[in-house]
Amino acid sequence: MNRTLIVFGILLLVAGLGWPWLKQLPLGRLPGDLHIARASCRLFLPLTTCLLLSVLLSLVLWFIRK
């Protein structure tokens, strides 16, 4: 468990330092992310972004465990 927390801490640190470049990625604006805007409410469902991030995170964790 300690190793996992250290790895997640390092990943958060890298993501924080790389935020100026990470926010330029098209995450949240991929084809398949749903944007529904009505007069009284807005709904945003990032389906494709969540799927892509899930696959990437699964691969990273698989490589760490191996």
MODANOR-V689895 format. One record per residue. N is the residue number from 1. RES is the residue in one small letter. PSI is psi in whole degrees, -180 to 180 (none if undefined). Layout:
# MODANOR-V689895
N/RES/PSI
N/RES/PSI
This chain:
# MODANOR-V689895
1/m/-37
2/n/-41
3/r/-40
4/t/-43
5/l/-38
6/i/-43
7/v/-45
8/f/-37
9/g/-42
10/i/-41
11/l/-40
12/l/-38
13/l/-45
14/v/-42
15/a/-39
16/g/-41
17/l/-31
18/g/12
19/w/-39
20/p/-33
21/w/-34
22/l/-33
23/k/-11
24/q/-11
25/l/152
26/p/23
27/l/131
28/g/-8
29/r/25
30/l/157
31/p/121
32/g/-15
33/d/125
34/l/132
35/h/115
36/i/118
37/a/122
38/r/177
39/a/-37
40/s/-13
41/c/162
42/r/144
43/l/130
44/f/120
45/l/102
46/p/67
47/l/-50
48/t/-41
49/t/-44
50/c/-41
51/l/-45
52/l/-45
53/l/-35
54/s/-43
55/v/-44
56/l/-44
57/l/-39
58/s/-41
59/l/-43
60/v/-46
61/l/-33
62/w/-42
63/f/-35
64/i/-42
65/r/-27
66/k/none
